[in-house]
């Protein structure tokens, strides 16, 4: 069950992504960590997705909780990610977090950058 804190749930944090984040947090033995999803300029299509672990949550961050794991997004990034799904996929090309972003008008072949 995905639950939003601070705002309406307009992003999806999938069970698969939450389970992977939970296992990474357990490996690091730091229950204060949250998955931070963000947008940066650059990449072959204009913007790039970024993922990091963060202990801090700002007052204006959007937080989404799934399975006891928290994902946070800053306001600047959230405007480009609203309606997106953050998932974790394992396949022949490896394992990775992926963002399915309905706001992206073009994406690159690697799936890590986009334009609006």
C-alpha positions, -999 to +999 in steps of 0.1 A: +000+000+000+015+034-011+007+063+013+016+099+006+026+123+033+024+161+028+006+158-006-018+137-025-002+106-040+007+116-075+037+094-078+039+056-075+066+038-054+062+002-065+064-028-042+094-040-061+113-007-057+103-005-020+115-041-013+149-034-030+153-001-011+144-019+022+171-046+015+197-020+007+189-001+039+192-033+059+226-040+043+237-005+054+222-010+088+208+026+089+170+027+094+171+065+089+178+063+052+153+072+026+154+069-012+157+104-027+147+106-064+157+138-082+161+154-116+194+171-128+202+189-160+222+170-186+221+136-201+216+129-238+179+141-238+181+172-215+173+160-180+186+130-160+171+110-132+191+105-101+188+083-070+206+086-037+201+077-001+194+105+023+186+108+060+172+143+058+137+153+047+130+190+040+097+205+049+088+210+013+098+175+001+071+151-011+073+118+008+057+085-003+058+055+020+055+019+008+061-011+031+077+011+058+102+025+033+102+062+024+109+078-010+114+116-010+113+141-039+123+178-038+097+203-052+118+212-083+121+176-093+085+167-083+071+191-110+088+169-136+080+136-119+043+141-110+024+110-122+055+089-125+061+054-113+094+045-096+101+008-101+129-017-098+135-042-126+158-072-129+165-084-164+192-096-189+207-061-190+211-060-152+191-047-123+181-010-119+156+015-106+135+028-135+111+057-138+081+055-160+074+092-166+043+102-185+056+138-187+086+129-208+082+136-245+114+120-255+138+096-237+172+082-245+179+046-252+193+040-217+162+053-200+181+075-176+175+109-194+144+126-209+131+159-222+097+176-217 
